[in-house]
Amino acid sequence: MRPPRFVALGDSLTEGVGDRVGGRWRGWAELLAGSLAPEPAHFTNLAVSGAQTGDVLEGQLPAALEPRPDLVSVVVGVNDTLRRTFDIHAVAARLDRVYASCTGQGAVLLTACLPDPGTMLGLPGALARPLARRQRAVNTVVHALSDRYGAVHLHASEGGWITDRAMWSADRLHPGERGHRQLALRFHTLLAARGIATGPAPSPEPDAPAPTRAASLWWLATAGTGWVARRCTDLLPQLLSLAADEMRHRARGTSVRLDLRAGAAVSAALAALSPADRRPDAA
């Protein structure tokens, strides 16, 4: 039998940011590709740092379908939550079309829900809670659509690995090598349980030492500053408004209304997906 064809779609997490090997990013998807079968899979990584669901749908998906892959991973959505244009209805519709197109070709679909960036960055509560609410909305959509399309779904938004600093790189948003290995290992376990992964499991132990504190501080002072500045230019004015709204509701004891509003938006977004949106050829 030929080695499986595996294509990875998404953003910087799947691109491999945080797991640098030989001057390039490697990441969980490449680690998993080497463990899917006795022979390494034919692996293509189309993920790009900063990608949103629209980028995956319009830019990455056509190239992913061309080789008719056996497995496709779609892990995306965090960057959508970090934009002032965030719209859970649009996110749901895009993911639905991507999932439908992949499974419509007979590919096994891999998905994951993710921790919210505000908590990972250690933002103050009033700033972190709106981002957490957005990420919960995305995760709820991913859960529902993963179930609809029979995806191999990894609950990466929970578990001790989130609070284990040894799993994370200096930026606190991307896993380090140990964290990427943990993701690859957990996906492998799920795939092996379905009889899809037949190769040896990825090692959880990193090849390289963890970044030193000095290296982490240097990243935060250089590249990290640029990362925050780029996100703040787009999101900060709206995030401050959301934080002010958050504080007003907390002062009144009506914070539950914000959660109910977000839950209603997710329900409406999923209900709005018509059968036509779920056709295998809806790309």
CORCORRA-V990585 format. One record per residue. N is the residue number from 1. RES is the residue in one letter. NEAR is the number of other ideal C-beta (glycine too) atoms within 12 Angstrom. Layout:
n = {N:N}
res = {RES:RES}
near = {NEAR:NEAR}
//
This chain:
n = {1:2:3:4:5:6:7:8:9:10:11:12:13:14:15:16:17:18:19:20:21:22:23:24:25:26:27:28:29:30:31:32:33:34:35:36:37:38:39:40:41:42:43:44:45:46:47:48:49:50:51:52:53:54:55:56:57:58:59:60:61:62:63:64:65:66:67:68:69:70:71:72:73:74:75:76:77:78:79:80:81:82:83:84:85:86:87:88:89:90:91:92:93:94:95:96:97:98:99:100:101:102:103:104:105:106:107:108:109:110:111:112:113:114:115:116:117:118:119:120:121:122:123:124:125:126:127:128:129:130:131:132:133:134:135:136:137:138:139:140:141:142:143:144:145:146:147:148:149:150:151:152:153:154:155:156:157:158:159:160:161:162:163:164:165:166:167:168:169:170:171:172:173:174:175:176:177:178:179:180:181:182:183:184:185:186:187:188:189:190:191:192:193:194:195:196:197:198:199:200:201:202:203:204:205:206:207:208:209:210:211:212:213:214:215:216:217:218:219:220:221:222:223:224:225:226:227:228:229:230:231:232:233:234:235:236:237:238:239:240:241:242:243:244:245:246:247:248:249:250:251:252:253:254:255:256:257:258:259:260:261:262:263:264:265:266:267:268:269:270:271:272:273:274:275:276:277:278:279:280:281:282:283}
res = {M:R:P:P:R:F:V:A:L:G:D:S:L:T:E:G:V:G:D:R:V:G:G:R:W:R:G:W:A:E:L:L:A:G:S:L:A:P:E:P:A:H:F:T:N:L:A:V:S:G:A:Q:T:G:D:V:L:E:G:Q:L:P:A:A:L:E:P:R:P:D:L:V:S:V:V:V:G:V:N:D:T:L:R:R:T:F:D:I:H:A:V:A:A:R:L:D:R:V:Y:A:S:C:T:G:Q:G:A:V:L:L:T:A:C:L:P:D:P:G:T:M:L:G:L:P:G:A:L:A:R:P:L:A:R:R:Q:R:A:V:N:T:V:V:H:A:L:S:D:R:Y:G:A:V:H:L:H:A:S:E:G:G:W:I:T:D:R:A:M:W:S:A:D:R:L:H:P:G:E:R:G:H:R:Q:L:A:L:R:F:H:T:L:L:A:A:R:G:I:A:T:G:P:A:P:S:P:E:P:D:A:P:A:P:T:R:A:A:S:L:W:W:L:A:T:A:G:T:G:W:V:A:R:R:C:T:D:L:L:P:Q:L:L:S:L:A:A:D:E:M:R:H:R:A:R:G:T:S:V:R:L:D:L:R:A:G:A:A:V:S:A:A:L:A:A:L:S:P:A:D:R:R:P:D:A:A}
near = {10:13:21:32:27:44:41:48:47:46:41:35:46:52:34:39:37:38:38:25:19:11:6:13:31:35:42:49:46:35:43:46:38:29:35:42:28:15:17:21:37:21:35:28:38:33:38:25:27:25:36:35:41:27:29:41:35:19:23:37:35:20:23:37:29:17:21:21:36:32:42:47:52:50:49:44:48:43:39:40:42:38:30:21:19:32:25:37:27:26:41:38:29:39:49:40:35:52:45:35:37:44:34:23:26:18:35:34:44:46:44:42:34:43:37:32:38:32:28:32:27:19:29:17:17:25:30:25:28:40:41:31:36:39:36:31:39:45:37:30:44:45:29:29:38:32:18:24:32:19:34:35:32:36:22:38:28:19:19:12:29:26:16:16:21:22:33:34:36:28:34:29:40:38:47:40:36:31:41:43:37:37:45:45:30:34:44:37:21:30:35:22:14:20:12:26:33:20:24:19:25:36:18:24:16:27:19:20:12:24:27:13:12:11:21:22:16:16:28:23:16:16:23:23:16:15:28:25:14:18:29:21:16:21:30:22:14:24:34:19:17:31:27:17:24:31:21:17:23:18:12:13:9:16:22:14:18:28:22:15:21:32:20:18:28:32:20:19:30:29:17:22:31:15:12:14:28:27:17:22:15:24:27}
//
